[in-house]
Amino acid sequence: MPQVVRSRNGALHGPSPVPPLPHRFRSLADREAVEVLHRAARVLVASLPALTDRLVEALYAQEPAYRAAIDSDRAEVWQEVHHSLRHNVGSLIQPREFRESAHRTSRWIGEIRAEQGVPLDAVLHAFRMGGAMVWQDLVDETARRDPDDIRLLVHVAADVWNFVDEHCGVVADAYRQAERRLSWRRENRQRLMVAALLDGTARIADLAEAAEMLGLPEQGRYAVLAVAEGRRSAAGPAAAGVARHGPGPAARTPVVVPAAHPGAAALWHPGPDAEFAILPLTGPPGELSELAAALDVPAGTRAGIGSSVEGLAALGDARRLAETALRACPASGGTVLLDEHLPDALVVSSPALAGALADRVLGPLDRLDPADRDVIVETLTAWLDADGSAQRAGARLYCHRNTVLNRLRRFEQLTGRCLTRPRDAVEVSLALAARRLLGT
């Protein structure tokens, strides 16, 4: 902070149309103004407790944001105000000696008020109220001692108010820095809490705090959405377009999640291989199906939604179910709701067993020419998707139903399976899913 009262000799640059006042006269005027200021400021220093009382009362009456703090601990606020006034009035008398301590006090007040959540506008208003009260007391004391000195005190008015503005800047800067630190800590805490919930490592004792921190009901219903890029996609990570809420870096996948109900937005969390979203649920049993249908998943992106669970404590299970649904997604992309793809989920949950089943059921087809094998597999898949109707399967494949039946009989001859036997039909369906999902 520059000296509170600065010489005005350096304010003139270049020739002036009006002859400047003699140097000695202006120096004397400055010196006299400083002496008047110092005399009045010394009286203020001697009466600081009374000045502090008046300022605290004024804050209580005029600044609602300070009212709660004063009601909670009046003595603490009084000490803070007194400390600030002592250093700031002292700076009017000895600017060099008090400069750093006055700045430290203002920075400390800015940080404390940011931590307490007092709005910055209220803090700056309090400082300006203090500045106005100090200036008024300086004027009153000068008028009491010698009214003629008021004309000299006006010479330093700009310097006093510049001092007030300087400290408002110090307070604002300290407040914003503290606010950024607090925001980072809060967001980091939220990230760690969400990570613990999704990992299933959150302590039961911490669930109430987690619910309050995240704005989620502790015993509500939830599902988890897992999103990743298609395994065979050549596109790089998406740069933008993610509808996400809560802490964490921007997601790599541009997926828009519709709100399950007003005020319940998806809470995202990044993982090494996928992005996860906690989905609060309050609707009917078919809510997940509606959500999956409304999910905006671009081409080349895979999305898996796990089954619903009860309570924050079960989010670890919900995440694992979502990962299972994600593994059941086609490699090229798409959306899978676990509850509607349970056979596929069984396959990807035990890839070794699923691969063994595929080899046992479909292995004989591998001895065929690849094109011939692919025709039989395509026909099997279409027939199963058509619920065993050769007519509908033929329509899908653009061939006659007899062609479909001939290909199915050939499959039975090659593999020894009977498609009219329920057990064999189940094994064939699971084997086809294993080939499709696992590439076995």
Disulfide bonds with the S-S distance in Angstrom:
none
